[in-house]
Amino acid sequence: MGGYTKRELVPDQHILSGIFPDVPDIADGLCTVISNTFDTCTFRLLLAAEPRPGFPADLLIRPEASRNHHLAAVAELQQLAHLQIPDLVPATLAVGSAIDASRRQVEYSITPFLDGTTVLEEVWAGLDQHNQRSLVGSIVVAMRKLQEVPVQSPDVRQILQRHGKTTAESQPSSKAAFVGGPDVGFHSGVKPLLEAFLGQRAADLQACEILDTGDGIAVRSAVDGIGAIELSKSDLDVLMSLTVFCHNDLEPRNILVKRIGGNNGGGWYELAAIIDWELAGFFPFAYEFGLKDTLLGSSNLWFSWYSVFKEQTATLLPKQEAHEKLIKAPGIIEGSKESTRPKNVGVRVRGKWIKRERLRMSSDVRCGWVREDGADHLPCFTKEDNINLEQEVLKELGYI
């Protein structure tokens, strides 16, 4: 989705030579960009021969120009997932850094490219409901296996010791319970995790407050209609005792599928791989479940995917009320943050998308977004419809 003049990150000659300095005649013509933003890129590199011992000639490379410098931690979490579900998570072959043509330092990770696969986002709308539900069921099975990773295992504790550098107040000890991941930091409690999700800018603007109470914490939006939630000390203890390994971004763009039989896009699709582990970490599953509500209309533009995912993953949620409270927290925080960015393109597109899809938030927190009454037979909107929606916003804001 276009409309911007700032240069997106691409696999230029400098990056390629920095990754494989010993490969002659390496050039960007050997690359196929799968997705990219200003600061990230995922591309396929197909070489004539293995670039290093143990490396296949067909590779998936992800450079990242972010200032956070946490790609090494992400790669370790992906490798941890690979050890748990090796048939669905590609092994991490290498991580490192290089300089691009604009002299930016980029970190990169390398995994094998899975030939014969496609991103679920490209085919989801054309699948029948039985295939859609089967795919989500396979993902739920994978999630259950990930949640079996012991948080106190030596592998997890080594990742925490190497990358768990947050503030002294929230820094978890090597043996204590902890929550978080590379993106939001590793923390000793739910409050600093939610503060990291809120971010300094929104906190400074007082869009939302995360306060200590006499018996726990409160998350309160300053925006009318968004609301608040309180978590008691008992709630917080329950949540910290039930942290599990979460991907946190299981959207169709991060899932690879493979067609089994059929031609011209038909046939049956099966789960092939789960990729892009940037938001992964150890959280109460209610946090990941609540994040799904905030990503609808931005990271995911298929309501059918969202609704089937929420329905099937609800079985992974523990029954305690503490989890239902935590589900609400990301929505309160994200809604408050969006109010501080009224001219942000993504915020406006999401608002228009939700209105077009005729969605409302259910009173049952486990259901999340549902269709408004009488909106059961909306047409299936296309990728072109979504592009047009963004173009509409860009025109409103004077960008085009």
Secondary structure, 3 states (H helix, E strand, C coil): CCCCCCCCCCCCHHHHHHHCCCCCCCCHHHEEEEEECCCEEEEEEECCCCCCCCCCCEEEEEEECCCCCCHHHHHHHHHHHHHHCCCCCCCCCEEEEEECCCCCEEEEEEEECCCCEEEHHHHHHHCCHHHHHHHHHHHHHHHHHHHCCCCCCHHHHHHHHHHCCCCCCCCCCCCCCCEEECCCEEECCHHHHHHHHHCHHHHHCCCEEEEEECCEEEEEECCCCCCEEEEEHHHHHHHHHCEEEECCCCCHHHEEEEEECCCCCCCEEEEEEECCCCCCEEEEHHHHHHHHHHHECCCECCHHHHHHHHHHHHHHCCCCHHHHHHHHHHHHHHHHHHHCCCCCHHHHHHHHHHHHCCEEECCCCCCCEEECCCCCCCCCCCHHHHHHHHHHHHHHCCCC
